[in-house]
Amino acid sequence: MIRSFFLLVIFVIGLAAAALWQGQMHHLRRVLPSVVPVNLPEWSDQISDAARLRAGEMDIDAGPLRPKMKLRWKAVAPNGEGLRWAIFLTGQGVALEADLLVPFWPDRILLRNGRGTVALTELGQGAGIDGMVQVDRLTGRMDHLGKTPGISGLLSATLQRVAVDGVGLGEGPLRLEMAETGEVSGTLALRGGGTAIDGLLSGARGVALGQLDVTVADVTRLPAAARGALERLGDVEGTILRLQLPVPLQYGR
């Protein structure tokens, strides 16, 4: 999710410069190489030539196995820090929004006040997982724009009504962090479903799948349906269940 927002960053920076030429996407494609030493990502091909700096939208099509997303942006009044946009990412089971700030001296880009919801049913892709991620705070930044940019960010959220095959596993905090060096890490904790469930996420930027290591404190306290579903995915040592799950870290082909 942090990455999905930052994919917009290069587009916004270049389009801000292209505003001198009416701020349309076809101008950006022409002038970007002389403004920022990077190429537009392939997904930007989905942005129409008529898209403008002040407001616009684009469809993000990640192929038949992922639901389509729509990304919208709208300029708001600048303040003492710089230029600002409100950005919105919506799609099947996803509704996220945040503030994007480009300082007047643009050596960095800031993402602030991210909030919204993500349905676990959509992320699970038919795995029988249900529930909701309530994003409380999403922040991020891209530094060193004149060189190789470093991306970092933090997502703080609450997992709500998490269930597997209709059996509730509880609720609790979720935290994801992307370091400027590229490492992605995270923690989750579910309580209220009969036993404590904790998870550790690890991965790296640019890698499609990360790994979620899950520990169930006492699998015998879970209902038979949930216990059976989890035991098929992991290994039981006494009453403790440990399993590893692949987690998508980027939205793209």
C-alpha positions in Angstrom: 0.0 0.0 0.0 2.8 2.4 0.8 4.4 1.4 -2.5 1.1 2.0 -4.4 1.1 5.6 -3.2 4.7 6.2 -3.9 4.3 5.0 -7.5 2.5 8.2 -8.0 5.4 10.3 -6.7 7.5 10.4 -9.9 4.4 11.2 -11.9 3.5 14.2 -9.6 7.0 15.6 -9.6 7.4 15.5 -13.3 3.8 16.8 -13.9 4.5 19.7 -11.6 7.4 20.7 -13.9 5.2 20.1 -17.0 2.6 22.5 -15.6 4.6 25.2 -17.4 3.5 23.5 -20.5 -0.2 23.3 -19.5 0.3 20.4 -17.1 -0.9 17.6 -19.3 0.4 14.0 -19.3 1.6 14.2 -22.9 3.8 17.1 -22.0 5.2 15.2 -19.0 6.2 12.3 -21.3 8.1 14.7 -23.5 9.9 16.8 -20.8 10.5 14.3 -17.9 13.9 13.1 -19.1 15.3 16.6 -18.8 13.7 17.2 -15.3 14.2 14.0 -13.2 16.8 11.4 -14.0 14.4 8.5 -14.0 12.0 6.9 -16.5 8.2 6.7 -16.0 7.2 3.3 -14.8 5.2 1.0 -17.2 2.0 1.4 -15.2 1.9 5.1 -16.2 1.0 4.1 -19.7 -2.5 3.8 -18.3 -2.7 7.5 -17.6 -4.4 9.4 -20.5 -2.5 12.1 -22.4 -5.1 14.7 -21.2 -4.5 14.0 -17.4 -3.6 17.3 -15.6 -1.7 18.5 -12.6 -4.7 20.0 -10.7 -6.9 16.9 -10.8 -7.2 13.6 -12.6 -7.5 9.9 -12.3 -6.1 6.7 -13.8 -7.0 3.0 -13.8 -4.4 0.6 -12.4 -4.8 -2.8 -14.2 -2.6 -5.4 -12.6 -3.8 -8.3 -14.7 -6.7 -10.8 -14.4 -5.7 -12.1 -10.9 -5.9 -8.8 -9.1 -8.8 -6.4 -9.0 -8.5 -3.1 -10.9 -7.7 0.0 -8.8 -8.5 3.6 -9.5 -6.1 6.4 -8.5 -7.4 9.9 -8.2 -5.6 13.2 -7.3 -6.8 16.7 -6.5 -4.6 19.7 -5.8 -5.4 21.6 -2.6 -4.2 25.1 -1.5 -0.5 25.1 -0.9 0.8 26.1 2.6 4.2 27.3 3.9 5.7 23.8 3.3 5.0 23.4 -0.3 2.5 22.2 -2.9 -0.2 19.7 -1.8 -2.5 17.1 -3.3 -5.2 14.8 -1.9 -4.8 11.4 -3.4 -7.3 8.5 -3.3 -6.8 4.8 -4.1 -10.0 2.8 -4.5 -11.0 -0.6 -5.9 -12.7 -3.8 -4.9 -12.4 -3.9 -1.1 -9.9 -1.0 -1.0 -10.6 2.6 0.0 -7.4 4.6 0.9 -6.6 8.3 0.9 -3.7 10.5 2.0 -2.1 13.9 1.6 0.9 14.3 -0.7 3.3 17.2 -0.1 6.0 18.5 -2.5 8.2 21.1 -0.7 9.0 24.3 -2.6 12.6 23.1 -2.6 11.8 19.6 -3.9 14.5 17.4 -2.5 11.9 15.1 -1.0 8.2 14.1 -1.2 6.1 13.5 1.9 3.1 11.3 2.3 0.9 12.1 5.3 -2.4 11.3 7.1 -3.0 8.1 5.2 -6.2 6.4 6.3 -8.9 4.0 5.0 -9.9 0.4 4.8 -8.8 -2.8 3.0 -10.9 -6.0 3.0 -8.8 -9.1 3.8 -11.2 -11.1 1.7 -9.7 -9.4 -1.4 -6.1 -9.9 -0.2 -6.6 -13.5 0.6 -7.6 -14.4 -3.0 -10.0 -17.2 -2.0 -8.0 -18.5 0.9 -11.0 -18.4 3.2 -9.7 -15.3 5.1 -12.1 -12.6 6.1 -12.0 -9.4 8.0 -10.9 -5.8 7.6 -7.7 -3.7 7.9 -8.6 -0.3 9.3 -5.7 2.0 8.4 -5.2 4.6 11.2 -2.0 6.2 9.9 0.1 5.9 6.8 3.1 8.1 6.4 6.1 8.0 4.0 8.8 10.0 2.2 11.0 9.8 -0.8 14.4 11.5 -0.3 17.4 12.3 -2.6 15.3 13.1 -5.7 18.3 14.3 -7.6 20.0 11.0 -7.1 18.8 7.4 -6.6 15.6 8.1 -4.5 15.3 6.4 -1.1 11.7 5.4 -0.2 10.6 4.9 3.4 7.3 4.7 5.1 5.2 3.5 8.0 1.6 2.0 8.1 -0.2 1.7 11.4 -3.6 -0.1 11.3 -6.0 -2.3 13.2 -7.1 -5.8 12.1 -10.8 -6.2 12.7 -13.0 -9.3 12.8 -10.3 -11.6 11.3 -11.7 -15.0 10.5 -10.6 -18.2 8.7 -13.3 -20.3 7.1 -15.9 -18.4 9.1 -14.2 -18.9 12.5 -13.2 -15.7 14.3 -9.5 -15.3 15.3 -9.8 -11.9 17.0 -8.6 -8.4 16.4 -5.5 -6.4 17.1 -2.8 -4.0 15.8 -0.9 -4.2 12.6 2.3 -2.3 11.8 4.3 -2.2 8.5 7.5 -0.4 7.9 9.6 0.2 4.8 13.2 1.3 5.5 15.1 3.6 3.1 17.5 0.7 2.5 14.6 -1.4 1.0 13.8 -3.8 3.8 10.1 -4.3 4.6 9.1 -5.5 8.1 5.9 -5.8 10.1 4.1 -7.2 13.1 0.6 -8.2 13.9 -1.2 -9.4 17.0 -4.6 -11.0 17.2 -6.5 -11.3 20.5 -10.0 -12.3 21.5 -10.3 -15.4 19.3 -9.5 -18.1 22.0 -5.7 -17.9 21.8 -3.0 -15.4 21.0 -1.9 -15.2 17.4 1.3 -13.2 16.5 3.0 -12.6 13.2 6.2 -11.2 11.8 6.5 -10.0 8.2 9.8 -9.8 6.3 10.6 -8.9 2.7 12.3 -6.3 0.5 11.3 -3.5 -1.9 11.1 -4.8 -5.5 10.4 -8.4 -4.4 6.8 -9.4 -5.3 6.3 -11.7 -2.3 7.3 -11.3 1.3 7.0 -13.9 4.1 4.6 -13.8 7.1 5.7 -16.1 10.0 2.7 -16.8 12.3 2.7 -18.3 15.7 -0.5 -19.6 17.4 0.0 -19.9 21.1 -2.4 -22.8 21.8 -4.0 -24.3 18.7 -6.1 -26.6 20.8 -8.2 -23.7 22.0 -9.4 -22.9 18.5 -12.6 -24.4 17.1 -12.1 -27.5 15.1 -12.7 -25.9 11.7 -10.1 -23.1 12.2 -7.7 -25.6 13.8 -7.9 -27.9 10.9 -7.5 -25.1 8.3 -4.4 -23.7 10.1 -2.8 -27.1 10.7 -3.0 -27.8 7.0 -0.8 -24.7 6.5 1.8 -25.2 9.2 3.5 -27.4 11.8 2.3 -28.2 15.4 4.8 -28.5 18.2 2.9 -29.5 21.3 0.1 -26.9 21.4 2.0 -24.2 19.4 1.3 -23.9 15.7 3.8 -22.2 13.4 3.2 -21.4 9.7 4.7 -19.4 6.9 2.5 -17.5 4.4 3.5 -15.7 1.2 2.3 -12.0 1.3 2.1 -9.8 -1.8 4.3 -6.7 -1.3 3.6 -4.9 -4.6 0.7 -4.3 -6.8 1.7 -5.1 -10.3 2.2 -7.7 -13.0 
